[in-house]
């Protein structure tokens, strides 16, 4: 097989970095950083799958994050290289508590683009447990800034 292969979950370290000053009305931004821990280059293209999780078993809370309408671009990660995907997190306090059903979450379940295995990223916070209430938004992976 020739060429560079897709990055696999097992070859990526996924972390969360707050985007200071990032966000929009009623939202704040975080960057999910994907670092290539393999000894070979690999590629990512598109949107990661992201959802809040709670409990020791990692049960999904609320709806999965929605994809933005941003254009996607193939990015190549050299060994040790990093890319990021920005997520916008809706403020659960902007939704009536009876509709939101706020709960504590442990963090995120993150599926790298084109992967079926997820990584857990710790980020304790409060989120709406009701489907389609204060859903987050995810952008495609881009070169880390």
N, CA, C and O atoms as a GROMACS GRO file, in nm:
protein
  580
    1UNK      N    1   0.084  -0.117   0.000
    1UNK     CA    2   0.000   0.000   0.000
    1UNK      C    3   0.089   0.124   0.000
    1UNK      O    4   0.182   0.132   0.079
    2UNK      N    5   0.061   0.220  -0.087
    2UNK     CA    6   0.141   0.341  -0.093
    2UNK      C    7   0.056   0.459  -0.049
    2UNK      O    8  -0.066   0.449  -0.040
    3UNK      N    9   0.122   0.570  -0.023
    3UNK     CA   10   0.049   0.690   0.018
    3UNK      C   11   0.032   0.696   0.169
    3UNK      O   12   0.070   0.605   0.242
    4UNK      N   13  -0.027   0.805   0.210
    4UNK     CA   14  -0.049   0.829   0.352
    4UNK      C   15  -0.188   0.778   0.388
    4UNK      O   16  -0.284   0.800   0.315
    5UNK      N   17  -0.198   0.710   0.501
    5UNK     CA   18  -0.325   0.651   0.544
    5UNK      C   19  -0.402   0.745   0.637
    5UNK      O   20  -0.346   0.840   0.691
    6UNK      N   21  -0.530   0.715   0.655
    6UNK     CA   22  -0.613   0.789   0.750
    6UNK      C   23  -0.559   0.771   0.892
    6UNK      O   24  -0.508   0.664   0.927
    7UNK      N   25  -0.569   0.875   0.972
    7UNK     CA   26  -0.532   0.865   1.113
    7UNK      C   27  -0.635   0.780   1.185
    7UNK      O   28  -0.756   0.798   1.166
    8UNK      N   29  -0.590   0.687   1.266
    8UNK     CA   30  -0.677   0.600   1.344
    8UNK      C   31  -0.683   0.651   1.487
    8UNK      O   32  -0.589   0.714   1.535
    9UNK      N   33  -0.792   0.625   1.554
    9UNK     CA   34  -0.812   0.671   1.691
    9UNK      C   35  -0.695   0.629   1.780
    9UNK      O   36  -0.649   0.708   1.862
   10UNK      N   37  -0.648   0.507   1.766
   10UNK     CA   38  -0.540   0.455   1.848
   10UNK      C   39  -0.407   0.527   1.828
   10UNK      O   40  -0.316   0.514   1.910
   11UNK      N   41  -0.395   0.602   1.719
   11UNK     CA   42  -0.272   0.676   1.690
   11UNK      C   43  -0.287   0.826   1.717
   11UNK      O   44  -0.202   0.905   1.677
   12UNK      N   45  -0.395   0.863   1.785
   12UNK     CA   46  -0.420   1.004   1.812
   12UNK      C   47  -0.438   1.027   1.961
   12UNK      O   48  -0.501   0.948   2.031
   13UNK      N   49  -0.383   1.136   2.009
   13UNK     CA   50  -0.411   1.184   2.144
   13UNK      C   51  -0.504   1.303   2.125
   13UNK      O   52  -0.470   1.399   2.055
   14UNK      N   53  -0.624   1.297   2.186
   14UNK     CA   54  -0.722   1.404   2.170
   14UNK      C   55  -0.735   1.478   2.302
   14UNK      O   56  -0.761   1.417   2.406
   15UNK      N   57  -0.718   1.609   2.298
   15UNK     CA   58  -0.729   1.693   2.417
   15UNK      C   59  -0.819   1.813   2.388
   15UNK      O   60  -0.852   1.841   2.273
   16UNK      N   61  -0.857   1.881   2.495
   16UNK     CA   62  -0.943   1.999   2.485
   16UNK      C   63  -0.864   2.120   2.532
   16UNK      O   64  -0.801   2.117   2.637
   17UNK      N   65  -0.869   2.228   2.453
   17UNK     CA   66  -0.804   2.354   2.489
   17UNK      C   67  -0.908   2.464   2.473
   17UNK      O   68  -0.969   2.478   2.367
   18UNK      N   69  -0.928   2.542   2.579
   18UNK     CA   70  -1.024   2.652   2.573
   18UNK      C   71  -0.977   2.755   2.472
   18UNK      O   72  -0.860   2.792   2.469
   19UNK      N   73  -1.069   2.801   2.389
   19UNK     CA   74  -1.041   2.904   2.290
   19UNK      C   75  -1.072   3.038   2.356
   19UNK      O   76  -1.186   3.085   2.352
   20UNK      N   77  -0.971   3.099   2.416
   20UNK     CA   78  -0.991   3.227   2.486
   20UNK      C   79  -1.045   3.331   2.388
   20UNK      O   80  -0.983   3.359   2.285
   21UNK      N   81  -1.159   3.387   2.421
   21UNK     CA   82  -1.218   3.490   2.336
   21UNK      C   83  -1.298   3.434   2.220
   21UNK      O   84  -1.356   3.511   2.144
   22UNK      N   85  -1.302   3.302   2.206
   22UNK     CA   86  -1.376   3.243   2.095
   22UNK      C   87  -1.521   3.218   2.133
   22UNK      O   88  -1.554   3.206   2.251
   23UNK      N   89  -1.606   3.211   2.034
   23UNK     CA   90  -1.746   3.181   2.058
   23UNK      C   91  -1.836   3.279   1.988
   23UNK      O   92  -1.793   3.359   1.904
   24UNK      N   93  -1.962   3.272   2.023
   24UNK     CA   94  -2.066   3.358   1.965
   24UNK      C   95  -2.171   3.380   2.073
   24UNK      O   96  -2.161   3.324   2.182
   25UNK      N   97  -2.270   3.459   2.043
   25UNK     CA   98  -2.373   3.488   2.142
   25UNK      C   99  -2.433   3.358   2.198
   25UNK      O  100  -2.483   3.275   2.122
   26UNK      N  101  -2.426   3.342   2.330
   26UNK     CA  102  -2.482   3.225   2.394
   26UNK      C  103  -2.397   3.100   2.384
   26UNK      O  104  -2.441   2.992   2.426
   27UNK      N  105  -2.276   3.111   2.331
   27UNK     CA  106  -2.186   2.997   2.313
   27UNK      C  107  -2.045   3.035   2.357
   27UNK      O  108  -2.010   3.153   2.361
   28UNK      N  109  -1.966   2.935   2.389
   28UNK     CA  110  -1.822   2.957   2.404
   28UNK      C  111  -1.751   2.850   2.321
   28UNK      O  112  -1.807   2.744   2.293
   29UNK      N  113  -1.628   2.880   2.283
   29UNK     CA  114  -1.555   2.791   2.193
   29UNK      C  115  -1.448   2.712   2.269
   29UNK      O  116  -1.386   2.763   2.363
   30UNK      N  117  -1.427   2.590   2.226
   30UNK     CA  118  -1.320   2.503   2.273
   30UNK      C  119  -1.255   2.445   2.146
   30UNK      O  120  -1.319   2.434   2.042
   31UNK      N  121  -1.129   2.408   2.157
   31UNK     CA  122  -1.060   2.342   2.046
   31UNK      C  123  -1.028   2.199   2.087
   31UNK      O  124  -0.962   2.176   2.188
   32UNK      N  125  -1.075   2.104   2.007
   32UNK     CA  126  -1.034   1.966   2.024
   32UNK      C  127  -0.907   1.949   1.942
   32UNK      O  128  -0.908   1.967   1.820
   33UNK      N  129  -0.797   1.915   2.009
   33UNK     CA  130  -0.667   1.904   1.945
   33UNK      C  131  -0.636   1.756   1.923
   33UNK      O  132  -0.643   1.676   2.017
   34UNK      N  133  -0.603   1.721   1.800
   34UNK     CA  134  -0.570   1.584   1.762
   34UNK      C  135  -0.419   1.580   1.735
   34UNK      O  136  -0.370   1.647   1.644
   35UNK      N  137  -0.346   1.502   1.814
   35UNK     CA  138  -0.201   1.490   1.798
   35UNK      C  139  -0.167   1.350   1.749
   35UNK      O  140  -0.214   1.251   1.805
   36UNK      N  141  -0.086   1.343   1.644
   36UNK     CA  142  -0.044   1.215   1.588
   36UNK      C  143   0.066   1.155   1.677
   36UNK      O  144   0.176   1.211   1.685
   37UNK      N  145   0.036   1.044   1.743
   37UNK     CA  146   0.133   0.978   1.830
   37UNK      C  147   0.205   0.862   1.759
   37UNK      O  148   0.288   0.794   1.820
   38UNK      N  149   0.172   0.840   1.632
   38UNK     CA  150   0.234   0.732   1.556
   38UNK      C  151   0.371   0.775   1.503
   38UNK      O  152   0.408   0.892   1.511
   39UNK      N  153   0.445   0.680   1.450
   39UNK     CA  154   0.577   0.708   1.392
   39UNK      C  155   0.568   0.731   1.242
   39UNK      O  156   0.670   0.730   1.172
   40UNK      N  157   0.447   0.751   1.192
   40UNK     CA  158   0.426   0.774   1.049
   40UNK      C  159   0.322   0.884   1.031
   40UNK      O  160   0.244   0.912   1.122
   41UNK      N  161   0.323   0.946   0.915
   41UNK     CA  162   0.225   1.050   0.884
   41UNK      C  163   0.089   0.988   0.855
   41UNK      O  164   0.080   0.874   0.809
   42UNK      N  165  -0.015   1.064   0.884
   42UNK     CA  166  -0.151   1.019   0.854
   42UNK      C  167  -0.236   1.142   0.823
   42UNK      O  168  -0.194   1.255   0.845
   43UNK      N  169  -0.356   1.118   0.771
   43UNK     CA  170  -0.442   1.229   0.730
   43UNK      C  171  -0.576   1.226   0.804
   43UNK      O  172  -0.625   1.120   0.845
   44UNK      N  173  -0.633   1.345   0.819
   44UNK     CA  174  -0.769   1.362   0.868
   44UNK      C  175  -0.843   1.452   0.770
   44UNK      O  176  -0.785   1.545   0.714
   45UNK      N  177  -0.970   1.423   0.749
   45UNK     CA  178  -1.049   1.503   0.655
   45UNK      C  179  -1.194   1.504   0.703
   45UNK      O  180  -1.260   1.401   0.705
   46UNK      N  181  -1.241   1.620   0.740
   46UNK     CA  182  -1.381   1.633   0.774
   46UNK      C  183  -1.407   1.665   0.919
   46UNK      O  184  -1.326   1.729   0.986
   47UNK      N  185  -1.522   1.621   0.965
   47UNK     CA  186  -1.574   1.656   1.095
   47UNK      C  187  -1.559   1.541   1.195
   47UNK      O  188  -1.591   1.427   1.162
   48UNK      N  189  -1.512   1.571   1.315
   48UNK     CA  190  -1.518   1.468   1.419
   48UNK      C  191  -1.662   1.456   1.468
   48UNK      O  192  -1.740   1.552   1.460
   49UNK      N  193  -1.698   1.340   1.520
   49UNK     CA  194  -1.825   1.323   1.588
   49UNK      C  195  -1.803   1.358   1.735
   49UNK      O  196  -1.707   1.311   1.796
   50UNK      N  197  -1.890   1.438   1.793
   50UNK     CA  198  -1.872   1.483   1.931
   50UNK      C  199  -2.006   1.476   2.004
   50UNK      O  200  -2.109   1.515   1.951
   51UNK      N  201  -2.001   1.425   2.127
   51UNK     CA  202  -2.120   1.428   2.214
   51UNK      C  203  -2.074   1.436   2.359
   51UNK      O  204  -1.963   1.394   2.393
   52UNK      N  205  -2.160   1.490   2.443
   52UNK     CA  206  -2.134   1.491   2.587
   52UNK      C  207  -2.158   1.351   2.641
   52UNK      O  208  -2.244   1.278   2.589
   53UNK      N  209  -2.083   1.312   2.745
   53UNK     CA  210  -2.104   1.184   2.811
   53UNK      C  211  -2.103   1.203   2.962
   53UNK      O  212  -2.039   1.293   3.015
   54UNK      N  213  -2.176   1.114   3.029
   54UNK     CA  214  -2.185   1.117   3.175
   54UNK      C  215  -2.177   0.975   3.229
   54UNK      O  216  -2.194   0.877   3.156
   55UNK      N  217  -2.151   0.965   3.359
   55UNK     CA  218  -2.148   0.835   3.425
   55UNK      C  219  -2.022   0.757   3.391
   55UNK      O  220  -1.952   0.786   3.295
   56UNK      N  221  -1.997   0.656   3.473
   56UNK     CA  222  -1.878   0.573   3.452
   56UNK      C  223  -1.883   0.494   3.322
   56UNK      O  224  -1.779   0.458   3.267
   57UNK      N  225  -2.004   0.467   3.272
   57UNK     CA  226  -2.018   0.390   3.148
   57UNK      C  227  -2.012   0.479   3.025
   57UNK      O  228  -2.012   0.428   2.912
   58UNK      N  229  -2.006   0.613   3.044
   58UNK     CA  230  -1.994   0.704   2.930
   58UNK      C  231  -2.119   0.716   2.846
   58UNK      O  232  -2.110   0.720   2.723
   59UNK      N  233  -2.236   0.720   2.910
   59UNK     CA  234  -2.362   0.732   2.836
   59UNK      C  235  -2.374   0.870   2.772
   59UNK      O  236  -2.342   0.972   2.834
   60UNK      N  237  -2.420   0.872   2.647
   60UNK     CA  238  -2.439   0.999   2.577
   60UNK      C  239  -2.544   1.082   2.647
   60UNK      O  240  -2.645   1.030   2.694
   61UNK      N  241  -2.519   1.212   2.655
   61UNK     CA  242  -2.611   1.309   2.715
   61UNK      C  243  -2.657   1.404   2.605
   61UNK      O  244  -2.575   1.464   2.536
   62UNK      N  245  -2.788   1.419   2.589
   62UNK     CA  246  -2.841   1.510   2.488
   62UNK      C  247  -2.809   1.464   2.347
   62UNK      O  248  -2.777   1.348   2.324
   63UNK      N  249  -2.818   1.559   2.254
   63UNK     CA  250  -2.792   1.528   2.113
   63UNK      C  251  -2.644   1.544   2.081
   63UNK      O  252  -2.572   1.620   2.146
   64UNK      N  253  -2.600   1.470   1.980
   64UNK     CA  254  -2.463   1.488   1.930
   64UNK      C  255  -2.448   1.629   1.875
   64UNK      O  256  -2.546   1.692   1.834
   65UNK      N  257  -2.325   1.678   1.874
   65UNK     CA  258  -2.298   1.812   1.821
   65UNK      C  259  -2.331   1.815   1.673
   65UNK      O  260  -2.311   1.717   1.602
   66UNK      N  261  -2.382   1.928   1.627
   66UNK     CA  262  -2.419   1.947   1.487
   66UNK      C  263  -2.298   1.995   1.407
   66UNK      O  264  -2.215   2.069   1.459
   67UNK      N  265  -2.289   1.952   1.282
   67UNK     CA  266  -2.180   1.998   1.196
   67UNK      C  267  -2.209   2.141   1.149
   67UNK      O  268  -2.322   2.175   1.115
   68UNK      N  269  -2.104   2.223   1.147
   68UNK     CA  270  -2.117   2.358   1.093
   68UNK      C  271  -2.122   2.349   0.941
   68UNK      O  272  -2.110   2.241   0.884
   69UNK      N  273  -2.140   2.463   0.877
   69UNK     CA  274  -2.140   2.462   0.730
   69UNK      C  275  -2.003   2.499   0.674
   69UNK      O  276  -1.991   2.534   0.556
   70UNK      N  277  -1.899   2.492   0.757
   70UNK     CA  278  -1.762   2.525   0.712
   70UNK      C  279  -1.710   2.420   0.614
   70UNK      O  280  -1.746   2.303   0.621
   71UNK      N  281  -1.625   2.465   0.523
   71UNK     CA  282  -1.566   2.375   0.424
   71UNK      C  283  -1.462   2.285   0.491
   71UNK      O  284  -1.390   2.328   0.582
   72UNK      N  285  -1.455   2.164   0.447
   72UNK     CA  286  -1.357   2.068   0.500
   72UNK      C  287  -1.235   2.063   0.409
   72UNK      O  288  -1.244   2.086   0.288
   73UNK      N  289  -1.118   2.031   0.470
   73UNK     CA  290  -0.993   2.023   0.397
   73UNK      C  291  -0.912   1.906   0.451
   73UNK      O  292  -0.907   1.883   0.572
   74UNK      N  293  -0.849   1.834   0.362
   74UNK     CA  294  -0.761   1.725   0.401
   74UNK      C  295  -0.638   1.784   0.468
   74UNK      O  296  -0.574   1.874   0.413
   75UNK      N  297  -0.604   1.733   0.587
   75UNK     CA  298  -0.484   1.777   0.657
   75UNK      C  299  -0.397   1.655   0.686
   75UNK      O  300  -0.447   1.548   0.720
   76UNK      N  301  -0.267   1.673   0.671
   76UNK     CA  302  -0.171   1.566   0.697
   76UNK      C  303  -0.099   1.596   0.827
   76UNK      O  304  -0.049   1.707   0.848
   77UNK      N  305  -0.093   1.496   0.914
   77UNK     CA  306  -0.021   1.509   1.041
   77UNK      C  307   0.106   1.427   1.034
   77UNK      O  308   0.102   1.305   1.015
   78UNK      N  309   0.218   1.493   1.048
   78UNK     CA  310   0.345   1.423   1.062
   78UNK      C  311   0.351   1.367   1.203
   78UNK      O  312   0.271   1.408   1.287
   79UNK      N  313   0.441   1.276   1.232
   79UNK     CA  314   0.453   1.227   1.370
   79UNK      C  315   0.470   1.346   1.466
   79UNK      O  316   0.558   1.430   1.446
   80UNK      N  317   0.387   1.351   1.570
   80UNK     CA  318   0.390   1.461   1.665
   80UNK      C  319   0.312   1.583   1.620
   80UNK      O  320   0.298   1.678   1.697
   81UNK      N  321   0.262   1.582   1.497
   81UNK     CA  322   0.186   1.695   1.444
   81UNK      C  323   0.048   1.706   1.507
   81UNK      O  324  -0.007   1.608   1.558
   82UNK      N  325  -0.007   1.828   1.502
   82UNK     CA  326  -0.138   1.854   1.563
   82UNK      C  327  -0.229   1.929   1.467
   82UNK      O  328  -0.184   2.013   1.389
   83UNK      N  329  -0.357   1.896   1.474
   83UNK     CA  330  -0.463   1.972   1.408
   83UNK      C  331  -0.573   1.992   1.511
   83UNK      O  332  -0.570   1.932   1.618
   84UNK      N  333  -0.669   2.076   1.478
   84UNK     CA  334  -0.777   2.100   1.574
   84UNK      C  335  -0.910   2.111   1.504
   84UNK      O  336  -0.918   2.136   1.383
   85UNK      N  337  -1.015   2.090   1.582
   85UNK     CA  338  -1.152   2.113   1.538
   85UNK      C  339  -1.217   2.199   1.647
   85UNK      O  340  -1.219   2.160   1.764
   86UNK      N  341  -1.269   2.313   1.609
   86UNK     CA  342  -1.334   2.401   1.706
   86UNK      C  343  -1.475   2.352   1.731
   86UNK      O  344  -1.547   2.315   1.638
   87UNK      N  345  -1.514   2.351   1.858
   87UNK     CA  346  -1.652   2.321   1.894
   87UNK      C  347  -1.711   2.442   1.964
   87UNK      O  348  -1.643   2.510   2.041
   88UNK      N  349  -1.836   2.469   1.936
   88UNK     CA  350  -1.910   2.575   2.003
   88UNK      C  351  -2.008   2.508   2.098
   88UNK      O  352  -2.087   2.423   2.058
   89UNK      N  353  -2.002   2.548   2.224
   89UNK     CA  354  -2.085   2.488   2.327
   89UNK      C  355  -2.190   2.589   2.370
   89UNK      O  356  -2.157   2.698   2.415
   90UNK      N  357  -2.316   2.550   2.355
   90UNK     CA  358  -2.426   2.638   2.394
   90UNK      C  359  -2.435   2.646   2.545
   90UNK      O  360  -2.413   2.548   2.615
   91UNK      N  361  -2.468   2.764   2.595
   91UNK     CA  362  -2.485   2.785   2.738
   91UNK      C  363  -2.620   2.727   2.780
   91UNK      O  364  -2.725   2.778   2.739
   92UNK      N  365  -2.618   2.622   2.860
   92UNK     CA  366  -2.741   2.555   2.902
   92UNK      C  367  -2.834   2.650   2.977
   92UNK      O  368  -2.954   2.627   2.981
   93UNK      N  369  -2.780   2.757   3.036
   93UNK     CA  370  -2.862   2.851   3.114
   93UNK      C  371  -2.952   2.937   3.025
   93UNK      O  372  -3.039   3.008   3.075
   94UNK      N  373  -2.931   2.932   2.894
   94UNK     CA  374  -3.016   3.006   2.801
   94UNK      C  375  -3.143   2.929   2.765
   94UNK      O  376  -3.227   2.978   2.689
   95UNK      N  377  -3.156   2.809   2.820
   95UNK     CA  378  -3.273   2.725   2.795
   95UNK      C  379  -3.346   2.706   2.928
   95UNK      O  380  -3.282   2.686   3.031
   96UNK      N  381  -3.478   2.713   2.925
   96UNK     CA  382  -3.557   2.689   3.046
   96UNK      C  383  -3.518   2.554   3.106
   96UNK      O  384  -3.508   2.454   3.034
   97UNK      N  385  -3.494   2.551   3.236
   97UNK     CA  386  -3.446   2.429   3.304
   97UNK      C  387  -3.537   2.309   3.280
   97UNK      O  388  -3.490   2.196   3.268
   98UNK      N  389  -3.669   2.333   3.274
   98UNK     CA  390  -3.762   2.222   3.252
   98UNK      C  391  -3.745   2.162   3.112
   98UNK      O  392  -3.765   2.042   3.093
   99UNK      N  393  -3.707   2.245   3.015
   99UNK     CA  394  -3.684   2.197   2.878
   99UNK      C  395  -3.544   2.138   2.862
   99UNK      O  396  -3.524   2.040   2.790
  100UNK      N  397  -3.448   2.199   2.929
  100UNK     CA  398  -3.307   2.159   2.918
  100UNK      C  399  -3.276   2.030   2.994
  100UNK      O  400  -3.204   1.944   2.944
  101UNK      N  401  -3.330   2.018   3.114
  101UNK     CA  402  -3.297   1.908   3.204
  101UNK      C  403  -3.145   1.901   3.224
  101UNK      O  404  -3.081   1.802   3.186
  102UNK      N  405  -3.085   2.007   3.286
  102UNK     CA  406  -2.940   2.013   3.301
  102UNK      C  407  -2.884   1.901   3.390
  102UNK      O  408  -2.943   1.865   3.491
  103UNK      N  409  -2.769   1.848   3.349
  103UNK     CA  410  -2.698   1.744   3.423
  103UNK      C  411  -2.548   1.771   3.415
  103UNK      O  412  -2.501   1.842   3.326
  104UNK      N  413  -2.474   1.713   3.509
  104UNK     CA  414  -2.328   1.719   3.505
  104UNK      C  415  -2.278   1.614   3.407
  104UNK      O  416  -2.325   1.500   3.408
  105UNK      N  417  -2.185   1.652   3.323
  105UNK     CA  418  -2.122   1.558   3.230
  105UNK      C  419  -1.974   1.545   3.264
  105UNK      O  420  -1.916   1.634   3.327
  106UNK      N  421  -1.915   1.434   3.222
  106UNK     CA  422  -1.773   1.409   3.249
  106UNK      C  423  -1.682   1.468   3.142
  106UNK      O  424  -1.566   1.498   3.167
  107UNK      N  425  -1.736   1.484   3.023
  107UNK     CA  426  -1.656   1.532   2.910
  107UNK      C  427  -1.721   1.496   2.779
  107UNK      O  428  -1.844   1.492   2.768
  108UNK      N  429  -1.637   1.467   2.678
  108UNK     CA  430  -1.684   1.441   2.542
  108UNK      C  431  -1.643   1.302   2.496
  108UNK      O  432  -1.538   1.250   2.533
  109UNK      N  433  -1.728   1.243   2.413
  109UNK     CA  434  -1.690   1.127   2.332
  109UNK      C  435  -1.658   1.186   2.195
  109UNK      O  436  -1.741   1.256   2.136
  110UNK      N  437  -1.538   1.158   2.145
  110UNK     CA  438  -1.494   1.216   2.019
  110UNK      C  439  -1.454   1.105   1.922
  110UNK      O  440  -1.368   1.022   1.952
  111UNK      N  441  -1.518   1.106   1.807
  111UNK     CA  442  -1.482   1.015   1.698
  111UNK      C  443  -1.402   1.097   1.597
  111UNK      O  444  -1.457   1.188   1.536
  112UNK      N  445  -1.274   1.066   1.577
  112UNK     CA  446  -1.201   1.136   1.472
  112UNK      C  447  -1.272   1.115   1.337
  112UNK      O  448  -1.344   1.017   1.320
  113UNK      N  449  -1.253   1.207   1.241
  113UNK     CA  450  -1.318   1.190   1.111
  113UNK      C  451  -1.292   1.052   1.052
  113UNK      O  452  -1.180   1.001   1.055
  114UNK      N  453  -1.397   0.992   0.998
  114UNK     CA  454  -1.392   0.863   0.931
  114UNK      C  455  -1.352   0.747   1.021
  114UNK      O  456  -1.301   0.646   0.972
  115UNK      N  457  -1.373   0.761   1.151
  115UNK     CA  458  -1.339   0.656   1.246
  115UNK      C  459  -1.464   0.606   1.318
  115UNK      O  460  -1.562   0.679   1.333
  116UNK      N  461  -1.461   0.480   1.360
  116UNK     CA  462  -1.573   0.424   1.436
  116UNK      C  463  -1.536   0.398   1.581
  116UNK      O  464  -1.620   0.358   1.661
  117UNK      N  465  -1.410   0.421   1.616
  117UNK     CA  466  -1.366   0.409   1.756
  117UNK      C  467  -1.353   0.550   1.814
  117UNK      O  468  -1.302   0.640   1.748
  118UNK      N  469  -1.400   0.566   1.936
  118UNK     CA  470  -1.402   0.698   1.999
  118UNK      C  471  -1.292   0.713   2.102
  118UNK      O  472  -1.238   0.615   2.154
  119UNK      N  473  -1.259   0.838   2.130
  119UNK     CA  474  -1.170   0.874   2.240
  119UNK      C  475  -1.253   0.951   2.342
  119UNK      O  476  -1.348   1.020   2.306
  120UNK      N  477  -1.218   0.938   2.470
  120UNK     CA  478  -1.284   1.016   2.575
  120UNK      C  479  -1.195   1.135   2.608
  120UNK      O  480  -1.074   1.120   2.629
  121UNK      N  481  -1.257   1.254   2.613
  121UNK     CA  482  -1.184   1.376   2.648
  121UNK      C  483  -1.250   1.433   2.772
  121UNK      O  484  -1.365   1.477   2.767
  122UNK      N  485  -1.179   1.433   2.886
  122UNK     CA  486  -1.239   1.485   3.009
  122UNK      C  487  -1.260   1.636   3.002
  122UNK      O  488  -1.169   1.710   2.964
  123UNK      N  489  -1.378   1.681   3.040
  123UNK     CA  490  -1.410   1.824   3.048
  123UNK      C  491  -1.540   1.837   3.127
  123UNK      O  492  -1.646   1.862   3.069
  124UNK      N  493  -1.534   1.820   3.261
  124UNK     CA  494  -1.654   1.828   3.342
  124UNK      C  495  -1.723   1.964   3.326
  124UNK      O  496  -1.659   2.069   3.326
  125UNK      N  497  -1.855   1.959   3.312
  125UNK     CA  498  -1.937   2.079   3.297
  125UNK      C  499  -2.083   2.041   3.306
  125UNK      O  500  -2.116   1.924   3.327
  126UNK      N  501  -2.171   2.138   3.290
  126UNK     CA  502  -2.314   2.113   3.290
  126UNK      C  503  -2.366   2.126   3.147
  126UNK      O  504  -2.325   2.217   3.075
  127UNK      N  505  -2.455   2.037   3.106
  127UNK     CA  506  -2.512   2.039   2.972
  127UNK      C  507  -2.658   1.997   2.978
  127UNK      O  508  -2.702   1.935   3.076
  128UNK      N  509  -2.734   2.030   2.875
  128UNK     CA  510  -2.874   1.988   2.865
  128UNK      C  511  -2.878   1.839   2.830
  128UNK      O  512  -2.807   1.793   2.741
  129UNK      N  513  -2.962   1.765   2.901
  129UNK     CA  514  -2.977   1.622   2.871
  129UNK      C  515  -3.092   1.597   2.774
  129UNK      O  516  -3.102   1.488   2.717
  130UNK      N  517  -3.180   1.696   2.755
  130UNK     CA  518  -3.292   1.680   2.663
  130UNK      C  519  -3.242   1.687   2.519
  130UNK      O  520  -3.161   1.774   2.487
  131UNK      N  521  -3.289   1.598   2.432
  131UNK     CA  522  -3.246   1.602   2.292
  131UNK      C  523  -3.278   1.736   2.227
  131UNK      O  524  -3.382   1.796   2.253
  132UNK      N  525  -3.187   1.781   2.142
  132UNK     CA  526  -3.202   1.903   2.062
  132UNK      C  527  -3.211   2.033   2.143
  132UNK      O  528  -3.250   2.136   2.089
  133UNK      N  529  -3.175   2.029   2.270
  133UNK     CA  530  -3.172   2.151   2.351
  133UNK      C  531  -3.028   2.192   2.374
  133UNK      O  532  -2.948   2.113   2.425
  134UNK      N  533  -2.994   2.315   2.336
  134UNK     CA  534  -2.859   2.370   2.352
  134UNK      C  535  -2.753   2.277   2.295
  134UNK      O  536  -2.649   2.253   2.357
  135UNK      N  537  -2.780   2.224   2.176
  135UNK     CA  538  -2.685   2.134   2.111
  135UNK      C  539  -2.560   2.212   2.071
  135UNK      O  540  -2.568   2.327   2.029
  136UNK      N  541  -2.445   2.148   2.084
  136UNK     CA  542  -2.321   2.210   2.042
  136UNK      C  543  -2.304   2.201   1.892
  136UNK      O  544  -2.382   2.137   1.823
  137UNK      N  545  -2.199   2.266   1.843
  137UNK     CA  546  -2.169   2.265   1.701
  137UNK      C  547  -2.021   2.233   1.683
  137UNK      O  548  -1.938   2.278   1.762
  138UNK      N  549  -1.988   2.155   1.581
  138UNK     CA  550  -1.849   2.116   1.555
  138UNK      C  551  -1.809   2.162   1.415
  138UNK      O  552  -1.888   2.156   1.321
  139UNK      N  553  -1.685   2.210   1.405
  139UNK     CA  554  -1.627   2.250   1.277
  139UNK      C  555  -1.530   2.142   1.231
  139UNK      O  556  -1.487   2.060   1.312
  140UNK      N  557  -1.494   2.141   1.103
  140UNK     CA  558  -1.401   2.039   1.054
  140UNK      C  559  -1.260   2.062   1.108
  140UNK      O  560  -1.228   2.171   1.155
  141UNK      N  561  -1.177   1.958   1.101
  141UNK     CA  562  -1.039   1.970   1.144
  141UNK      C  563  -0.965   2.067   1.052
  141UNK      O  564  -0.988   2.070   0.931
  142UNK      N  565  -0.876   2.145   1.113
  142UNK     CA  566  -0.793   2.240   1.039
  142UNK      C  567  -0.654   2.240   1.103
  142UNK      O  568  -0.635   2.188   1.213
  143UNK      N  569  -0.559   2.298   1.034
  143UNK     CA  570  -0.425   2.309   1.091
  143UNK      C  571  -0.434   2.385   1.223
  143UNK      O  572  -0.500   2.488   1.232
  144UNK      N  573  -0.366   2.334   1.326
  144UNK     CA  574  -0.368   2.398   1.458
  144UNK      C  575  -0.297   2.532   1.449
  144UNK      O  576  -0.197   2.547   1.378
  145UNK      N  577  -0.352   2.630   1.522
  145UNK     CA  578  -0.290   2.763   1.519
  145UNK      C  579  -0.195   2.781   1.634
  145UNK      O  580  -0.134   2.888   1.648
   0.00000   0.00000   0.00000
